[in-house]
Amino acid sequence: MSVEEPVRWLGDDELRVWINLAKVLLTLPGALESQLLRDADLTLLGYMILARLSAVPGETLRMSEIAEMANGSLPRISHAVARLEDRGWVTRTVCTGQGRRFTTATLTDAGRAHLAASAPAHVATVRRLVLDPLGDDFLRLGDAVERIVAHLGLPTEILKPQ
């Protein structure tokens, strides 16, 4: 039998920060996706998939690795990758290995070109909405967010483009 611990309610400052963080979590993805849809005909998830593929050797990942990166289910990721494949930006290949079948996604030349054309406006939007308002606080925020990412059990390493 466990003794229930008392609730540690948020103090005024904690509540203020939490409410503002929740606003960012709920609003920022939509703002980033609106820019990408308008300028590049890409969802935020689609952009992140292309960017991730561009950053790994061979520009190929298993679908399960993409799902882990995006914290999404395989069916959701499969649907997103299918949309990218329909546009000619990735190819999917069914592979066998270790006694199992799996599917990989590979960035195409057209996908690489589309990502390169899409990146400047996306980076400008990220700078305008996030980096510029934070200024010197951005790196401190990054350190704090990395602790949350690690606590959630997600990988914290960043793959840089080749």
Contacts in CASP RR format, 6 or more apart in sequence:
PFRMAT RR
TARGET T0000
AUTHOR 0000-0000-0000
METHOD contacts of the structure
MODEL  1
MSVEEPVRWLGDDELRVWINLAKVLLTLPGALESQLLRDADLTLLGYMIL
ARLSAVPGETLRMSEIAEMANGSLPRISHAVARLEDRGWVTRTVCTGQGR
RFTTATLTDAGRAHLAASAPAHVATVRRLVLDPLGDDFLRLGDAVERIVA
HLGLPTEILKPQ
10 18 0 8 1.000
28 129 0 8 1.000
28 130 0 8 1.000
29 44 0 8 1.000
30 44 0 8 1.000
31 125 0 8 1.000
31 129 0 8 1.000
32 44 0 8 1.000
32 122 0 8 1.000
32 125 0 8 1.000
32 126 0 8 1.000
32 129 0 8 1.000
33 43 0 8 1.000
33 44 0 8 1.000
35 121 0 8 1.000
35 122 0 8 1.000
35 125 0 8 1.000
36 42 0 8 1.000
36 43 0 8 1.000
36 44 0 8 1.000
36 47 0 8 1.000
36 118 0 8 1.000
36 122 0 8 1.000
37 43 0 8 1.000
39 118 0 8 1.000
39 121 0 8 1.000
39 122 0 8 1.000
40 47 0 8 1.000
40 114 0 8 1.000
40 117 0 8 1.000
40 118 0 8 1.000
40 121 0 8 1.000
40 122 0 8 1.000
41 87 0 8 1.000
42 50 0 8 1.000
42 114 0 8 1.000
42 118 0 8 1.000
43 80 0 8 1.000
43 83 0 8 1.000
45 70 0 8 1.000
45 80 0 8 1.000
46 80 0 8 1.000
46 83 0 8 1.000
46 84 0 8 1.000
47 115 0 8 1.000
47 118 0 8 1.000
47 122 0 8 1.000
48 69 0 8 1.000
48 70 0 8 1.000
49 66 0 8 1.000
49 70 0 8 1.000
49 77 0 8 1.000
49 80 0 8 1.000
49 81 0 8 1.000
49 84 0 8 1.000
49 90 0 8 1.000
49 105 0 8 1.000
50 84 0 8 1.000
50 89 0 8 1.000
50 90 0 8 1.000
50 107 0 8 1.000
50 111 0 8 1.000
50 114 0 8 1.000
50 115 0 8 1.000
50 118 0 8 1.000
51 115 0 8 1.000
51 119 0 8 1.000
52 61 0 8 1.000
52 66 0 8 1.000
52 69 0 8 1.000
52 159 0 8 1.000
53 59 0 8 1.000
53 60 0 8 1.000
53 61 0 8 1.000
53 66 0 8 1.000
53 90 0 8 1.000
53 105 0 8 1.000
53 106 0 8 1.000
53 107 0 8 1.000
54 107 0 8 1.000
54 112 0 8 1.000
54 115 0 8 1.000
54 161 0 8 1.000
54 162 0 8 1.000
55 159 0 8 1.000
55 160 0 8 1.000
55 161 0 8 1.000
55 162 0 8 1.000
56 159 0 8 1.000
57 162 0 8 1.000
58 106 0 8 1.000
59 106 0 8 1.000
59 107 0 8 1.000
59 112 0 8 1.000
60 104 0 8 1.000
60 105 0 8 1.000
60 106 0 8 1.000
60 107 0 8 1.000
61 69 0 8 1.000
61 104 0 8 1.000
61 105 0 8 1.000
62 102 0 8 1.000
62 103 0 8 1.000
62 104 0 8 1.000
63 74 0 8 1.000
63 77 0 8 1.000
63 78 0 8 1.000
63 81 0 8 1.000
63 92 0 8 1.000
63 102 0 8 1.000
63 103 0 8 1.000
63 104 0 8 1.000
63 105 0 8 1.000
64 74 0 8 1.000
64 102 0 8 1.000
66 77 0 8 1.000
66 81 0 8 1.000
66 105 0 8 1.000
67 73 0 8 1.000
67 74 0 8 1.000
67 76 0 8 1.000
67 77 0 8 1.000
68 155 0 8 1.000
70 76 0 8 1.000
70 77 0 8 1.000
70 80 0 8 1.000
71 154 0 8 1.000
78 103 0 8 1.000
81 90 0 8 1.000
81 92 0 8 1.000
81 105 0 8 1.000
82 92 0 8 1.000
84 90 0 8 1.000
84 105 0 8 1.000
84 111 0 8 1.000
85 91 0 8 1.000
85 92 0 8 1.000
85 105 0 8 1.000
87 110 0 8 1.000
87 114 0 8 1.000
88 108 0 8 1.000
88 110 0 8 1.000
88 111 0 8 1.000
89 107 0 8 1.000
89 108 0 8 1.000
89 110 0 8 1.000
89 111 0 8 1.000
89 114 0 8 1.000
89 115 0 8 1.000
90 105 0 8 1.000
90 106 0 8 1.000
90 107 0 8 1.000
90 108 0 8 1.000
90 111 0 8 1.000
91 105 0 8 1.000
91 106 0 8 1.000
91 108 0 8 1.000
92 103 0 8 1.000
92 104 0 8 1.000
92 105 0 8 1.000
92 106 0 8 1.000
93 103 0 8 1.000
93 104 0 8 1.000
93 106 0 8 1.000
94 101 0 8 1.000
94 102 0 8 1.000
94 103 0 8 1.000
95 101 0 8 1.000
95 102 0 8 1.000
95 103 0 8 1.000
95 104 0 8 1.000
96 102 0 8 1.000
107 115 0 8 1.000
130 138 0 8 1.000
131 138 0 8 1.000
134 141 0 8 1.000
146 156 0 8 1.000
149 155 0 8 1.000
149 156 0 8 1.000
150 156 0 8 1.000
END
